[in-house]
Amino acid sequence: MPVAVLPFIQKQMIQYGMTIYLALDLVRSICNCNMFTEHSCREKGSSIYLLSLSIFTMIYLNCVSEK
């Protein structure tokens, strides 16, 4: 009996765990975009790179979550 329950538990953990992971990663990317668009950060090259990385992360998460 316990062996039959393991695939069910694994499926539920993947379904809900990945949903939570995607939601938290999307919130993190939005916070990064807000932080890196401030006036003091816009002039630094590394901030522009990290801003573009956050934008592409949001695009990637939207493409992955639709499948």
C-alpha positions as CSV (number, residue, x, y, z in Angstrom):
1,M,0.0,0.0,0.0
2,P,2.7,2.6,0.8
3,V,4.4,2.0,-2.6
4,A,1.1,2.9,-4.4
5,V,0.8,6.2,-2.5
6,L,4.3,7.4,-3.4
7,P,3.5,8.4,-7.0
8,F,0.5,10.3,-5.9
9,I,2.5,12.2,-3.3
10,Q,5.2,12.9,-5.8
11,K,2.6,14.2,-8.3
12,Q,1.1,16.5,-5.7
13,M,4.4,17.9,-4.6
14,I,5.5,18.6,-8.1
15,Q,2.2,20.3,-9.0
16,Y,1.9,22.5,-5.9
17,G,5.6,22.9,-5.3
18,M,6.4,24.1,-8.8
19,T,3.4,26.5,-8.7
20,I,4.7,28.1,-5.5
21,Y,8.2,28.2,-7.0
22,L,7.0,29.9,-10.1
23,A,4.9,32.4,-8.2
24,L,7.7,33.3,-5.8
25,D,10.1,33.7,-8.7
26,L,7.7,36.0,-10.5
27,V,7.4,38.2,-7.4
28,R,11.1,38.2,-7.1
29,S,11.6,39.4,-10.7
30,I,9.0,42.1,-10.3
31,C,10.7,43.4,-7.1
32,N,14.0,43.4,-9.0
33,C,12.5,45.4,-11.8
34,N,11.2,47.9,-9.3
35,M,14.5,48.2,-7.6
36,F,16.6,48.5,-10.7
37,T,14.4,51.1,-12.4
38,E,15.1,53.6,-9.6
39,H,17.0,56.7,-10.7
40,S,20.2,55.9,-8.7
41,C,20.5,52.5,-10.3
42,R,19.6,53.3,-13.9
43,E,23.0,54.7,-14.7
44,K,25.1,51.7,-13.7
45,G,25.8,49.1,-16.3
46,S,25.4,46.2,-14.0
47,S,21.9,47.4,-13.0
48,I,20.9,47.6,-16.6
49,Y,22.1,44.0,-17.1
50,L,20.3,42.8,-14.0
51,L,17.1,44.6,-15.0
52,S,17.1,42.9,-18.4
53,L,17.8,39.6,-16.8
54,S,14.8,40.1,-14.5
55,I,12.6,41.0,-17.5
56,F,13.7,37.9,-19.5
57,T,13.1,35.8,-16.4
58,M,9.5,36.9,-16.3
59,I,9.1,36.2,-20.0
60,Y,10.7,32.8,-19.6
61,L,8.5,31.9,-16.6
62,N,5.4,32.9,-18.5
63,C,6.4,30.7,-21.4
64,V,7.3,27.7,-19.2
65,S,4.1,27.9,-17.1
66,E,1.9,27.8,-20.1
67,K,3.0,24.3,-21.1
